[in-house]
Amino acid sequence: SQLVEDFQELRRTLETLNMFNANLGFFFLHLAQVLILEALAWVIVWHFGSGWLITIFISFLLTVAQAQGLFLQHDTGHLCIFKKPKWNRLMQKFVMSHLKGISAKWWNNRHFQHHVKPNIYSKDPDIDVGPFFVIGDLQPVKYGKNKIKFINYEKQHLYFHVSLAPFLIPVYFNLDSILAMYRRRDWEDIAWVSTFYIRHFITFGPFYGIFGTMVLIYLVKLLESLLVTYITQMSHIPMKMSTEENQDWFSSQVLTTCNVEQSFFNDWFTGHLNFQIEHHLFPTMPRHNYHKVAPLVKSLCAKHGLPYVNKPILKAFGDVIRALKKSGALWKEAYCMHPET
């Protein structure tokens, strides 16, 4: 089709303009940011002690470090930084497994499925949240007709704040990652992840003890989860969800993804995932180039009558809750319209 040809031409143009070449200094500054925040948290405890106020303060420092580390390992997982894949893989193991304590291989397996089939039920693990939540327009109706009521889905937009948002990373990500490593008997991965906990016991153990250090680790993961869940879901949950469809790459990515307005803060705060459309269209492109290609992508969308959705960040956060509330209402309507037989 003409759209496919235009998209291929756009990609060739971007390759000619070196939009797929990384600025190594940009990424090493982001790595330095993570390492400095981690070190600063330890220095503060070492100097001021481990009282409640200090612990709360360093928890926020470590939360920022963990979130920024997640964005950085995301870059390496997509092979965005180095020309040689093995260097990207090594850096990802260091950031994801050593600095964050999660299996890099587990993340890649899950994340690549999401990129291939975004917002496709049963294919995209990022929207595989049943039976705890129902999302989109199709799943809630199916659950309602079949009288599935694991929770009162009509109130799921309220449960979200005390379930999925805070516990996605400390519970699901961590447990599923650990189980995946042991099922595969992947001793290299296990060793990398173990260094995360060993490092924390060495640095924070003398101040908090083993139990207190574990509490600190999971407090930080909980805070990170609250932050990251909104950042990752604001671009997908409010968008179109469907069963398998035969669509071209460009349409399948644009229709299931939206952007958040650019600003220096938004770029940093979201790890440039505010340019989710560009990221999904060009997953191996370094994120510092997204803003340069965005006008070209927007123009191509306009030419072919496709929506290019770009929102203020607070509206994007609110749309996550509004989408959950809408899906809950669809479930309630279907549930009440189909009495049990």
PAKOLGU-942388 format. One record per residue: x, y, z of N, C-alpha, C, CB in turn; residue in one letter. Coordinates in steps of 0.2 Angstrom, whole numbers, padded with zeros to 4 digits, always signed. Glycine has a CB too. Layout:
! residues N
XYZXYZXYZXYZa
...
! end
This chain:
! residues 341
+0004-0006+0000+0000+0000+0000+0004+0006+0000-0005+0000+0006s
+0001+0012-0001+0005+0018-0002+0008+0020+0005+0000+0024-0004q
+0004+0018+0011+0006+0020+0017+0013+0016+0019+0001+0018+0022l
+0013+0010+0017+0019+0005+0018+0025+0008+0015+0017-0002+0016v
+0024+0010+0008+0029+0013+0004+0031+0019+0007+0027+0014-0003e
+0027+0024+0010+0029+0030+0013+0033+0029+0019+0022+0034+0014d
+0031+0024+0023+0034+0023+0029+0041+0020+0028+0030+0018+0034f
+0042+0016+0023+0048+0013+0021+0053+0019+0019+0048+0008+0016q
+0050+0023+0015+0054+0029+0013+0056+0034+0018+0050+0033+0007e
+0051+0034+0023+0053+0038+0029+0059+0035+0033+0047+0039+0034l
+0059+0029+0034+0064+0025+0037+0071+0026+0034+0063+0018+0038r
+0071+0025+0027+0077+0026+0023+0080+0033+0024+0076+0025+0016r
+0075+0038+0024+0077+0045+0025+0080+0046+0032+0071+0050+0025t
+0077+0043+0037+0080+0044+0044+0087+0040+0045+0075+0041+0049l
+0088+0035+0041+0094+0032+0041+0099+0036+0038+0094+0025+0038e
+0098+0039+0032+0102+0044+0029+0104+0050+0034+0099+0046+0023t
+0099+0052+0038+0101+0058+0042+0104+0055+0049+0094+0061+0044l
+0106+0049+0049+0109+0046+0055+0105+0047+0061+0116+0050+0056n
+0099+0046+0061+0094+0046+0066+0095+0040+0071+0087+0047+0064m
+0098+0035+0068+0099+0028+0072+0106+0028+0075+0098+0022+0067f
+0110+0033+0075+0116+0034+0078+0116+0037+0085+0121+0037+0074n
+0119+0033+0090+0118+0036+0097+0123+0041+0099+0118+0030+0102a
+0122+0045+0103+0126+0050+0106+0128+0046+0113+0123+0057+0107n
+0134+0043+0113+0136+0040+0119+0137+0044+0125+0143+0036+0118l
+0138+0050+0124+0139+0055+0130+0132+0056+0133+0141+0061+0128g
+0127+0056+0130+0120+0057+0132+0118+0051+0137+0115+0057+0126f
+0120+0045+0135+0118+0039+0139+0123+0038+0145+0118+0033+0134f
+0129+0040+0144+0133+0039+0150+0132+0044+0155+0141+0039+0148f
+0129+0050+0153+0127+0055+0158+0121+0052+0162+0125+0061+0154l
+0116+0048+0158+0111+0045+0162+0113+0040+0166+0106+0042+0157h
+0118+0036+0164+0121+0031+0169+0124+0034+0175+0126+0027+0165l
+0128+0040+0174+0131+0043+0179+0126+0046+0184+0135+0049+0177a
+0120+0048+0182+0115+0051+0186+0112+0045+0191+0109+0053+0181q
+0111+0039+0188+0109+0033+0192+0114+0032+0197+0108+0027+0188v
+0121+0031+0195+0126+0029+0200+0127+0035+0206+0132+0028+0196l
+0126+0041+0204+0127+0046+0209+0122+0046+0214+0127+0053+0205i
+0115+0045+0211+0110+0045+0216+0110+0039+0221+0103+0045+0212l
+0113+0033+0218+0113+0028+0223+0119+0029+0228+0115+0021+0218e
+0124+0032+0226+0130+0033+0230+0128+0039+0235+0136+0036+0226a
+0124+0044+0233+0122+0049+0237+0118+0047+0243+0118+0055+0233l
+0113+0042+0241+0109+0039+0246+0113+0036+0252+0104+0034+0243a
+0118+0032+0250+0122+0029+0255+0126+0034+0259+0127+0024+0251w
+0129+0039+0256+0133+0044+0259+0129+0047+0265+0136+0049+0255v
+0122+0049+0263+0118+0052+0268+0117+0048+0274+0111+0054+0264i
+0115+0041+0273+0114+0037+0278+0121+0036+0282+0112+0030+0276v
+0126+0035+0279+0133+0035+0283+0134+0041+0287+0138+0034+0278w
+0132+0047+0285+0134+0053+0288+0129+0055+0293+0135+0059+0283h
+0122+0054+0291+0117+0056+0296+0113+0051+0300+0112+0060+0292f
+0115+0045+0298+0111+0039+0302+0105+0037+0298+0109+0041+0308g
+0101+0032+0301+0096+0029+0298+0089+0030+0301+0097+0021+0297s
+0088+0036+0303+0082+0038+0306+0076+0038+0301+0082+0045+0309g
+0070+0039+0303+0064+0038+0299+0065+0044+0293+0058+0039+0302w
+0066+0050+0295+0066+0055+0290+0071+0054+0285+0067+0062+0293l
+0077+0052+0287+0083+0051+0282+0081+0045+0278+0089+0049+0286i
+0078+0040+0281+0076+0034+0277+0071+0036+0271+0073+0028+0281t
+0066+0040+0273+0061+0042+0268+0064+0046+0263+0055+0046+0272i
+0069+0050+0265+0072+0055+0260+0076+0050+0255+0077+0060+0263f
+0080+0046+0258+0085+0042+0253+0080+0037+0249+0090+0038+0257i
+0074+0035+0251+0070+0031+0248+0068+0035+0241+0064+0029+0252s
+0066+0041+0242+0065+0045+0236+0071+0046+0231+0062+0052+0238f
+0077+0046+0234+0083+0047+0229+0083+0040+0226+0089+0048+0234l
+0083+0035+0229+0084+0028+0226+0078+0026+0221+0084+0023+0232l
+0072+0029+0223+0066+0028+0218+0068+0031+0211+0060+0031+0221t
+0070+0037+0212+0072+0041+0205+0078+0037+0202+0075+0048+0207v
+0083+0035+0205+0088+0031+0202+0085+0024+0199+0093+0029+0208a
+0081+0021+0203+0078+0015+0200+0074+0016+0194+0074+0011+0205q
+0070+0021+0194+0066+0023+0188+0070+0025+0182+0061+0028+0189a
+0075+0029+0183+0080+0031+0178+0084+0025+0175+0084+0037+0180q
+0085+0021+0180+0089+0014+0178+0085+0010+0173+0091+0010+0184g
+0078+0010+0175+0074+0006+0171+0073+0009+0163+0066+0006+0174l
+0073+0015+0163+0073+0018+0156+0080+0017+0153+0072+0026+0157f
+0085+0017+0156+0092+0016+0153+0092+0009+0151+0097+0018+0158l
+0090+0004+0155+0091-0003+0153+0086-0004+0147+0089-0008+0158q
+0081+0000+0146+0076-0001+0141+0079+0001+0134+0070+0004+0142h
+0084+0006+0135+0088+0008+0129+0092+0003+0127+0092+0015+0130d
+0096+0000+0132+0101-0006+0130+0097-0012+0127+0105-0007+0136t
+0091-0013+0130+0087-0019+0128+0085-0018+0120+0081-0020+0132g
+0084-0012+0118+0083-0011+0111+0089-0010+0107+0078-0005+0111h
+0095-0011+0110+0101-0010+0106+0102-0003+0103+0101-0016+0100l
+0100+0002+0107+0100+0008+0105+0107+0012+0106+0095+0012+0108c
+0111+0009+0110+0117+0013+0112+0123+0012+0108+0118+0012+0120i
+0125+0005+0108+0131+0003+0105+0130+0000+0098+0135-0002+0110f
+0135+0000+0094+0134-0003+0087+0134-0011+0088+0139-0001+0083k
+0138-0013+0093+0138-0020+0094+0133-0023+0099+0145-0022+0096k
+0129-0027+0097+0124-0030+0102+0126-0032+0108+0120-0035+0098p
+0132-0036+0108+0135-0038+0114+0136-0033+0120+0141-0042+0113k
+0138-0027+0117+0140-0022+0122+0133-0019+0125+0144-0016+0119w
+0128-0019+0121+0121-0017+0124+0119-0022+0129+0116-0016+0118n
+0120-0029+0127+0118-0034+0132+0121-0034+0138+0119-0041+0128r
+0128-0032+0138+0132-0032+0144+0130-0026+0148+0139-0031+0142l
+0129-0020+0145+0126-0015+0149+0119-0016+0152+0127-0008+0145m
+0115-0019+0148+0109-0020+0151+0109-0025+0157+0104-0024+0145q
+0113-0030+0157+0114-0034+0163+0116-0030+0169+0119-0040+0161k
+0121-0026+0168+0124-0022+0173+0118-0017+0176+0129-0017+0171f
+0114-0014+0172+0109-0009+0174+0103-0013+0177+0107-0004+0168v
+0100-0018+0173+0094-0021+0175+0095-0026+0180+0091-0024+0169m
+0100-0030+0180+0101-0035+0184+0105-0033+0190+0105-0041+0181s
+0111-0030+0189+0115-0028+0195+0112-0021+0199+0122-0026+0193h
+0110-0016+0195+0108-0010+0198+0100-0011+0200+0108-0004+0194l
+0096-0015+0197+0089-0015+0198+0087-0022+0201+0085-0014+0192k
+0091-0027+0200+0089-0034+0203+0083-0038+0199+0086-0033+0210g
+0083-0037+0193+0078-0040+0189+0081-0043+0183+0072-0035+0186i
+0079-0049+0181+0082-0053+0175+0082-0049+0169+0079-0060+0174s
+0087-0047+0165+0087-0044+0159+0084-0048+0153+0094-0042+0157a
+0085-0055+0154+0082-0059+0148+0075-0060+0149+0086-0066+0149k
+0073-0060+0155+0065-0060+0157+0062-0054+0154+0064-0061+0164w
+0065-0048+0155+0062-0042+0153+0062-0042+0145+0066-0036+0155w
+0067-0044+0142+0067-0043+0135+0062-0048+0132+0074-0046+0132n
+0061-0054+0134+0056-0059+0132+0049-0056+0132+0057-0065+0135n
+0048-0053+0138+0041-0050+0139+0040-0043+0135+0040-0048+0146r
+0045-0039+0135+0045-0033+0131+0044-0033+0124+0051-0028+0133h
+0048-0038+0121+0048-0038+0114+0041-0041+0111+0053-0043+0111f
+0038-0045+0115+0031-0047+0113+0026-0041+0113+0028-0052+0119q
+0027-0037+0118+0023-0031+0118+0024-0026+0112+0025-0026+0124h
+0030-0026+0109+0032-0022+0104+0029-0025+0097+0039-0021+0103h
+0029-0031+0097+0027-0035+0091+0019-0034+0090+0029-0042+0091v
+0015-0035+0096+0008-0035+0096+0005-0030+0101+0005-0042+0097k
+0007-0024+0101+0004-0019+0106-0004-0019+0106+0007-0012+0105p
-0006-0020+0112-0013-0019+0114-0017-0025+0110-0016-0013+0112n
-0014-0030+0109-0018-0036+0106-0019-0041+0112-0014-0040+0100i
-0025-0042+0113-0027-0047+0119-0023-0054+0117-0035-0048+0119y
-0021-0057+0123-0017-0063+0123-0011-0063+0119-0022-0068+0119s
-0009-0058+0116-0002-0057+0113+0002-0052+0116-0003-0055+0106k
+0000-0047+0119+0003-0042+0123+0003-0043+0130+0001-0035+0121d
+0009-0045+0133+0009-0046+0140+0008-0040+0145+0015-0049+0142p
+0009-0034+0142+0007-0028+0146+0000-0027+0147+0010-0022+0142d
-0004-0030+0143-0012-0029+0144-0015-0036+0147-0015-0027+0138i
-0010-0040+0148-0013-0047+0151-0014-0046+0159-0008-0053+0149d
-0019-0043+0161-0020-0041+0168-0026-0045+0171-0021-0034+0169v
-0030-0049+0167-0035-0052+0169-0033-0058+0174-0040-0055+0163g
-0037-0060+0178-0044-0058+0180-0044-0052+0185-0048-0064+0183p
-0038-0049+0186-0038-0044+0192-0041-0037+0189-0031-0043+0194f
-0040-0036+0182-0043-0030+0179-0046-0032+0173-0038-0024+0179f
-0051-0028+0170-0053-0029+0163-0051-0022+0160-0061-0030+0163v
-0049-0022+0154-0047-0016+0150-0049-0016+0143-0039-0015+0151i
-0049-0011+0140-0052-0010+0133-0059-0010+0133-0049-0015+0129g
-0062-0012+0127-0069-0012+0126-0072-0020+0125-0071-0008+0120d
-0067-0024+0123-0069-0031+0122-0069-0035+0128-0065-0034+0116l
-0064-0035+0132-0063-0039+0137-0068-0038+0143-0056-0038+0140q
-0070-0032+0145-0075-0032+0150-0082-0034+0148-0076-0024+0152p
-0083-0034+0141-0090-0036+0139-0090-0044+0139-0091-0034+0132v
-0084-0047+0137-0083-0054+0138-0084-0057+0145-0077-0056+0135k
-0080-0053+0149-0081-0055+0156-0088-0055+0159-0076-0051+0161y
-0091-0049+0157-0098-0048+0160-0103-0053+0157-0100-0041+0157g
-0103-0055+0151-0107-0060+0148-0106-0067+0151-0106-0060+0140k
-0100-0068+0153-0098-0075+0156-0098-0075+0163-0091-0077+0153n
-0101-0069+0166-0102-0069+0173-0095-0070+0177-0107-0074+0176k
-0090-0067+0175-0084-0067+0178-0083-0061+0183-0078-0067+0173i
-0082-0062+0189-0082-0057+0194-0077-0058+0199-0089-0056+0197k
-0071-0058+0197-0065-0059+0202-0065-0054+0207-0058-0060+0198f
-0066-0048+0205-0067-0042+0209-0073-0038+0206-0061-0037+0210i
-0076-0033+0210-0081-0029+0207-0077-0024+0202-0084-0025+0213n
-0077-0026+0196-0073-0022+0191-0076-0015+0190-0073-0025+0184y
-0082-0014+0192-0085-0007+0192-0081-0002+0196-0092-0007+0194e
-0077-0004+0201-0073+0000+0205-0066-0001+0204-0075-0002+0213k
-0064-0004+0198-0057-0006+0197-0052+0000+0197-0056-0010+0191q
-0055+0006+0195-0051+0012+0194-0049+0015+0201-0055+0018+0190h
-0053+0012+0206-0051+0014+0213-0046+0009+0216-0057+0014+0218l
-0047+0003+0214-0042-0003+0216-0035-0002+0213-0045-0010+0215y
-0035+0001+0207-0029+0002+0204-0023+0005+0208-0030+0006+0198f
-0025+0010+0212-0020+0014+0216-0017+0010+0222-0023+0020+0219h
-0021+0005+0224-0018+0001+0230-0017-0007+0228-0023+0001+0235v
-0017-0008+0221-0015-0015+0219-0010-0015+0213-0022-0018+0217s
-0012-0014+0207-0008-0014+0201-0002-0009+0202-0012-0014+0195l
-0004-0003+0203+0001+0003+0203+0007+0002+0208-0002+0009+0204a
+0005+0000+0214+0011+0000+0219+0015-0007+0219+0009+0001+0226p
+0011-0012+0216+0014-0019+0217+0016-0022+0210+0009-0024+0220f
+0015-0019+0205+0018-0022+0198+0025-0024+0199+0016-0017+0193l
+0029-0019+0201+0037-0021+0201+0039-0025+0207+0040-0014+0201i
+0037-0023+0213+0040-0027+0219+0037-0034+0219+0038-0023+0225p
+0031-0035+0217+0028-0042+0217+0028-0046+0210+0020-0041+0219v
+0025-0043+0205+0024-0047+0199+0031-0047+0196+0019-0044+0195y
+0034-0041+0194+0040-0041+0191+0046-0045+0194+0043-0034+0190f
+0046-0044+0201+0052-0048+0204+0050-0055+0205+0052-0045+0211n
+0044-0057+0206+0043-0065+0207+0043-0068+0201+0036-0066+0210l
+0040-0065+0195+0040-0068+0189+0047-0069+0186+0035-0065+0184d
+0051-0064+0187+0058-0064+0185+0062-0069+0188+0061-0057+0186s
+0061-0070+0195+0065-0075+0199+0063-0082+0196+0064-0074+0206i
+0056-0083+0196+0054-0090+0194+0056-0091+0187+0046-0090+0194l
+0056-0086+0182+0059-0088+0175+0066-0090+0175+0058-0081+0171a
+0070-0086+0179+0077-0088+0180+0078-0095+0182+0081-0083+0184m
+0075-0097+0187+0076-0104+0190+0073-0109+0186+0072-0104+0197y
+0067-0108+0182+0064-0112+0177+0069-0114+0172+0058-0110+0174r
+0073-0109+0170+0078-0109+0164+0085-0112+0167+0079-0103+0161r
+0085-0112+0174+0092-0114+0177+0097-0109+0174+0094-0121+0175r
+0096-0103+0173+0100-0098+0170+0105-0095+0176+0096-0092+0167d
+0110-0099+0177+0114-0097+0183+0118-0090+0182+0119-0102+0184w
+0119-0089+0176+0122-0082+0174+0118-0076+0176+0125-0081+0167e
+0112-0077+0174+0107-0072+0176+0106-0072+0184+0100-0074+0173d
+0105-0077+0187+0104-0078+0194+0110-0074+0198+0104-0085+0196i
+0116-0075+0195+0122-0072+0198+0122-0065+0197+0129-0075+0195a
+0120-0062+0192+0119-0055+0191+0114-0052+0195+0117-0053+0183w
+0108-0055+0196+0103-0052+0200+0105-0053+0208+0097-0056+0199v
+0109-0058+0209+0111-0059+0216+0116-0053+0218+0115-0066+0217s
+0119-0050+0214+0124-0045+0216+0120-0039+0218+0129-0043+0210t
+0114-0038+0215+0110-0032+0217+0109-0033+0225+0103-0032+0214f
+0107-0039+0227+0105-0040+0234+0111-0039+0239+0101-0046+0236y
+0117-0043+0236+0123-0043+0240+0126-0035+0241+0128-0047+0236i
+0125-0031+0235+0127-0024+0236+0123-0021+0241+0127-0021+0229r
+0117-0022+0241+0113-0018+0246+0114-0020+0253+0105-0019+0245h
+0116-0027+0254+0117-0029+0261+0124-0027+0263+0117-0037+0261f
+0129-0026+0259+0135-0023+0261+0135-0016+0262+0140-0024+0255i
+0131-0012+0258+0131-0005+0259+0126-0002+0264+0129-0001+0252t
+0120-0005+0264+0115-0003+0269+0114-0008+0275+0108-0002+0266f
+0116-0014+0274+0115-0019+0280+0118-0016+0287+0119-0025+0278g
+0124-0013+0287+0127-0011+0293+0122-0006+0297+0134-0008+0292p
+0118-0002+0293+0114+0003+0296+0107+0000+0297+0113+0009+0291f
+0104-0005+0293+0097-0007+0294+0097-0014+0296+0094-0006+0287y
+0102-0018+0295+0101-0025+0296+0099-0028+0290+0097-0027+0302g
+0098-0035+0290+0096-0039+0284+0089-0037+0283+0097-0046+0285i
+0085-0038+0288+0077-0037+0287+0076-0030+0285+0074-0039+0294f
+0079-0025+0289+0078-0018+0287+0080-0016+0280+0081-0014+0292g
+0085-0019+0278+0088-0018+0271+0083-0021+0266+0095-0021+0270t
+0080-0027+0267+0075-0029+0263+0069-0025+0263+0073-0036+0265m
+0067-0022+0268+0061-0017+0269+0063-0011+0264+0060-0015+0276v
+0069-0009+0265+0071-0003+0261+0070-0004+0254+0078-0001+0263l
+0073-0010+0252+0073-0012+0245+0066-0012+0242+0076-0019+0244i
+0061-0015+0246+0055-0016+0243+0050-0010+0244+0051-0022+0246y
+0052-0005+0248+0049+0001+0249+0051+0005+0242+0051+0005+0255l
+0057+0005+0240+0059+0009+0234+0056+0006+0228+0067+0008+0234v
+0055-0001+0228+0052-0004+0222+0045-0002+0222+0053-0012+0222k
+0042-0002+0228+0035+0000+0228+0034+0007+0225+0032-0001+0235l
+0038+0012+0228+0037+0019+0225+0039+0019+0218+0042+0023+0229l
+0044+0015+0216+0045+0015+0208+0040+0013+0204+0052+0011+0207e
+0036+0008+0207+0031+0005+0203+0025+0010+0203+0028-0001+0207s
+0023+0014+0208+0018+0019+0207+0020+0024+0202+0018+0023+0214l
+0026+0025+0201+0028+0030+0196+0028+0027+0189+0035+0033+0198l
+0032+0021+0188+0033+0018+0182+0026+0016+0179+0038+0013+0182v
+0022+0013+0183+0016+0010+0180+0012+0016+0176+0011+0007+0186t
+0011+0022+0179+0008+0027+0176+0011+0029+0169+0007+0033+0180y
+0018+0029+0170+0022+0032+0164+0021+0027+0158+0029+0032+0166i
+0021+0020+0160+0021+0015+0154+0014+0014+0152+0024+0009+0157t
+0009+0015+0156+0002+0013+0154-0002+0019+0151-0002+0011+0160q
+0001+0025+0152-0003+0031+0150-0003+0031+0142+0000+0038+0152m
+0002+0028+0139+0002+0028+0132-0002+0022+0128+0009+0027+0130s
-0004+0017+0132-0007+0011+0129-0014+0010+0132-0003+0006+0130h
-0015+0010+0139-0022+0008+0141-0028+0012+0138-0022+0009+0149i
-0027+0019+0137-0033+0023+0134-0034+0022+0127-0032+0030+0136p
-0029+0018+0124-0029+0017+0116-0033+0011+0114-0022+0017+0114m
-0034+0010+0108-0037+0005+0105-0034-0002+0107-0037+0005+0097k
-0039-0007+0109-0037-0014+0110-0041-0018+0106-0037-0015+0118m
-0038-0024+0104-0042-0028+0100-0039-0035+0100-0042-0026+0092s
-0043-0040+0096-0040-0046+0095-0035-0046+0089-0046-0052+0094t
-0033-0051+0087-0028-0051+0081-0031-0048+0075-0026-0059+0080e
-0027-0043+0072-0029-0040+0066-0023-0040+0061-0031-0033+0068e
-0025-0040+0055-0020-0040+0050-0019-0032+0048-0022-0044+0044n
-0014-0029+0051-0013-0022+0049-0006-0021+0048-0015-0018+0055q
-0004-0016+0044+0003-0014+0042+0006-0012+0049+0003-0009+0037d
+0012-0012+0049+0016-0010+0055+0015-0003+0057+0024-0011+0054w
+0015+0002+0053+0014+0009+0055+0007+0010+0058+0014+0013+0049f
+0002+0007+0055-0005+0008+0058-0006+0004+0065-0010+0005+0053s
-0003-0002+0065-0004-0006+0071-0001-0002+0077-0001-0013+0070s
+0005+0002+0076+0008+0005+0081+0005+0012+0083+0016+0006+0079q
+0003+0015+0078+0000+0022+0079-0006+0022+0082+0000+0026+0072v
-0011+0017+0080-0017+0017+0083-0018+0014+0090-0022+0012+0079l
-0012+0011+0093-0012+0008+0099-0008+0012+0104-0010+0001+0099t
-0005+0018+0102+0000+0022+0106-0002+0029+0106+0007+0020+0103t
+0000+0033+0111-0001+0040+0111+0005+0043+0114-0007+0042+0114c
+0006+0049+0113+0012+0053+0115+0010+0058+0121+0015+0057+0110n
+0015+0060+0124+0014+0066+0129+0018+0072+0127+0016+0063+0137v
+0016+0077+0128+0019+0084+0126+0026+0084+0128+0015+0090+0128e
+0030+0087+0124+0037+0087+0126+0039+0093+0130+0041+0088+0119q
+0043+0092+0135+0046+0097+0139+0053+0094+0142+0042+0100+0144s
+0057+0098+0144+0063+0095+0147+0061+0091+0153+0068+0101+0150f
+0057+0093+0157+0055+0088+0163+0051+0082+0160+0050+0092+0167f
+0047+0083+0156+0043+0077+0153+0048+0072+0150+0038+0079+0148n
+0053+0074+0146+0058+0070+0143+0061+0066+0148+0063+0074+0139d
+0064+0070+0153+0068+0066+0159+0063+0062+0163+0071+0071+0163w
+0058+0064+0165+0053+0061+0170+0051+0054+0167+0047+0065+0172f
+0050+0054+0160+0047+0048+0157+0052+0044+0153+0041+0050+0152t
+0058+0046+0154+0064+0042+0150+0062+0043+0142+0064+0035+0152g
+0059+0048+0140+0058+0050+0133+0052+0045+0131+0064+0049+0129h
+0049+0042+0135+0043+0038+0133+0037+0042+0132+0041+0032+0138l
+0038+0048+0133+0032+0053+0131+0032+0053+0123+0034+0060+0133n
+0037+0051+0120+0037+0050+0112+0036+0042+0111+0044+0052+0109f
+0031+0040+0114+0029+0032+0113+0028+0030+0106+0024+0031+0117q
+0025+0035+0102+0023+0033+0095+0030+0032+0091+0019+0039+0092i
+0034+0037+0092+0041+0036+0088+0045+0030+0090+0045+0043+0089e
+0044+0029+0097+0048+0023+0100+0045+0017+0097+0048+0023+0107h
+0039+0016+0096+0036+0010+0094+0037+0009+0086+0028+0010+0095h
+0037+0015+0083+0039+0014+0075+0046+0013+0074+0037+0021+0072l
+0050+0015+0078+0058+0014+0077+0061+0012+0084+0061+0021+0074f
+0060+0006+0086+0062+0004+0093+0069+0004+0094+0059-0003+0094p
+0073+0004+0088+0081+0004+0089+0084+0011+0088+0084-0001+0084t
+0079+0016+0088+0082+0023+0087+0083+0026+0094+0076+0027+0084m
+0089+0029+0095+0091+0032+0102+0086+0037+0103+0098+0035+0101p
+0084+0037+0110+0078+0042+0112+0080+0049+0111+0076+0040+0119r
+0086+0051+0111+0087+0058+0110+0086+0061+0103+0095+0060+0112h
+0084+0056+0099+0082+0059+0092+0074+0059+0091+0085+0054+0087n
+0070+0056+0096+0063+0056+0095+0060+0063+0093+0060+0053+0101y
+0062+0068+0096+0059+0074+0095+0061+0077+0088+0061+0079+0100h
+0066+0075+0085+0068+0077+0078+0064+0073+0073+0075+0075+0077k
+0062+0067+0074+0058+0064+0069+0050+0064+0070+0060+0056+0069v
+0048+0067+0076+0041+0067+0078+0037+0071+0072+0040+0070+0084a
+0040+0077+0070+0036+0081+0065+0035+0077+0058+0039+0087+0063p
+0040+0073+0057+0039+0069+0050+0034+0063+0051+0046+0066+0049l
+0034+0060+0057+0029+0055+0059+0022+0058+0059+0030+0051+0066v
+0021+0064+0062+0015+0067+0062+0012+0069+0056+0015+0073+0067k
+0017+0071+0051+0015+0073+0044+0012+0067+0041+0021+0076+0041s
+0016+0061+0041+0014+0055+0038+0007+0053+0041+0019+0049+0039l
+0006+0053+0047-0001+0052+0050-0006+0056+0047-0001+0052+0057c
-0005+0062+0046-0010+0067+0043-0011+0065+0036-0008+0074+0044a
-0006+0063+0032-0007+0062+0025-0012+0056+0024+0000+0060+0022k
-0011+0051+0029-0015+0045+0028-0021+0044+0033-0011+0039+0029h
-0023+0050+0036-0029+0050+0040-0029+0046+0046-0035+0048+0036g
-0023+0046+0049-0022+0042+0055-0021+0047+0061-0016+0037+0055l
-0024+0046+0067-0023+0050+0073-0016+0050+0075-0028+0049+0078p
-0014+0056+0077-0007+0057+0080-0009+0060+0087-0002+0061+0076y
-0010+0056+0092-0012+0058+0099-0006+0061+0103-0016+0053+0102v
-0007+0067+0105-0002+0070+0109-0005+0074+0115+0003+0075+0105n
-0004+0072+0121-0008+0075+0127-0003+0078+0132-0011+0069+0130k
-0006+0083+0136-0002+0085+0142-0001+0079+0147-0006+0091+0146p
+0004+0079+0151+0005+0073+0155+0000+0072+0160+0012+0074+0158i
-0003+0077+0163-0008+0076+0168-0014+0073+0165-0009+0082+0172l
-0016+0075+0159-0022+0072+0156-0020+0065+0154-0023+0076+0149k
-0014+0063+0152-0012+0056+0151-0013+0052+0157-0005+0056+0148a
-0010+0055+0163-0011+0051+0169-0019+0050+0170-0008+0054+0175f
-0023+0055+0170-0030+0054+0171-0033+0050+0167-0033+0061+0171g
-0031+0049+0160-0034+0045+0155-0033+0038+0157-0031+0046+0148d
-0028+0036+0161-0027+0029+0163-0033+0027+0168-0021+0028+0167v
-0035+0031+0172-0040+0030+0177-0047+0030+0173-0040+0035+0183i
-0048+0035+0169-0054+0036+0165-0055+0030+0161-0054+0042+0161r
-0050+0027+0158-0051+0021+0154-0053+0015+0158-0044+0019+0150a
-0050+0014+0164-0051+0009+0168-0059+0009+0171-0047+0009+0174l
-0061+0016+0172-0068+0017+0174-0073+0015+0169-0069+0024+0176k
-0071+0017+0162-0075+0015+0157-0076+0008+0156-0072+0019+0150k
-0070+0004+0156-0070-0003+0155-0074-0006+0161-0063-0006+0155s
-0074-0004+0167-0078-0006+0172-0085-0005+0171-0076-0003+0179g
-0087+0000+0168-0094+0002+0167-0097-0003+0161-0095+0009+0165a
-0093-0004+0156-0094-0009+0151-0095-0016+0154-0089-0009+0146l
-0091-0018+0159-0092-0025+0162-0099-0025+0166-0086-0026+0167w
-0100-0020+0169-0106-0020+0174-0112-0020+0169-0106-0013+0178k
-0112-0016+0164-0118-0016+0159-0119-0023+0156-0117-0011+0153e
-0114-0027+0154-0114-0033+0151-0116-0038+0156-0107-0035+0148a
-0113-0038+0162-0115-0042+0168-0122-0042+0169-0111-0040+0174y
-0125-0036+0170-0132-0035+0172-0137-0037+0166-0134-0028+0174c
-0135-0036+0160-0139-0038+0154-0140-0045+0152-0137-0034+0148m
-0135-0049+0155-0135-0056+0154-0136-0060+0160-0129-0058+0150h
-0142-0061+0162-0144-0065+0168-0141-0072+0168-0151-0065+0170p
-0140-0075+0174-0137-0082+0174-0143-0086+0172-0134-0083+0181e
-0141-0092+0169-0146-0096+0166-0145-0103+0170-0146-0098+0159t
! end
